[in-house]
Amino acid sequence: MKFDYTVTARWMRQRFVRHAWTTSQQKWTTSCAIGGLVLATMVTPGFGIAVFGTAFAGWWVAVILITIFSGLFGRHLSLSRSHSKLVKQVEADRLRAE
């Protein structure tokens, strides 16, 4: 028996696009969060860190924190870009009105 996952994959892609990739703010936040996750995963050691003489894989905390903060950074970038566009548009409208 062979399963066909194309319908499920298409449905999941549509949901991702609808919830995480429609506005500029969502695009910046999602891409920075994914970039932070990739960066944090690349720099973590394979065996974790040694805590109290035992091997404890605590790097997942660092990966999660870096992913969250990079997502917040992406959100800040998108908001500042949209704010600067609005300021420029207001200035252009004000100059046209004079």
Contacts in CASP RR format, 6 or more apart in sequence:
PFRMAT RR
TARGET T0000
AUTHOR 0000-0000-0000
METHOD contacts of the structure
MODEL  1
MKFDYTVTARWMRQRFVRHAWTTSQQKWTTSCAIGGLVLATMVTPGFGIA
VFGTAFAGWWVAVILITIFSGLFGRHLSLSRSHSKLVKQVEADRLRAE
19 26 0 8 1.000
20 26 0 8 1.000
20 30 0 8 1.000
21 27 0 8 1.000
21 30 0 8 1.000
24 78 0 8 1.000
24 81 0 8 1.000
24 82 0 8 1.000
25 75 0 8 1.000
25 78 0 8 1.000
25 79 0 8 1.000
25 82 0 8 1.000
27 78 0 8 1.000
28 74 0 8 1.000
28 75 0 8 1.000
28 77 0 8 1.000
28 78 0 8 1.000
28 81 0 8 1.000
29 71 0 8 1.000
29 72 0 8 1.000
29 74 0 8 1.000
29 75 0 8 1.000
29 78 0 8 1.000
30 71 0 8 1.000
31 74 0 8 1.000
32 70 0 8 1.000
32 71 0 8 1.000
32 73 0 8 1.000
32 74 0 8 1.000
32 75 0 8 1.000
32 77 0 8 1.000
33 67 0 8 1.000
33 68 0 8 1.000
33 70 0 8 1.000
33 71 0 8 1.000
33 74 0 8 1.000
35 70 0 8 1.000
36 66 0 8 1.000
36 67 0 8 1.000
36 70 0 8 1.000
36 71 0 8 1.000
37 63 0 8 1.000
37 66 0 8 1.000
37 67 0 8 1.000
37 70 0 8 1.000
39 66 0 8 1.000
39 70 0 8 1.000
40 62 0 8 1.000
40 63 0 8 1.000
40 66 0 8 1.000
40 67 0 8 1.000
41 63 0 8 1.000
44 59 0 8 1.000
44 62 0 8 1.000
44 63 0 8 1.000
45 59 0 8 1.000
46 59 0 8 1.000
47 55 0 8 1.000
47 57 0 8 1.000
48 55 0 8 1.000
48 56 0 8 1.000
48 57 0 8 1.000
48 58 0 8 1.000
48 59 0 8 1.000
49 56 0 8 1.000
49 57 0 8 1.000
49 58 0 8 1.000
49 59 0 8 1.000
50 56 0 8 1.000
51 58 0 8 1.000
END
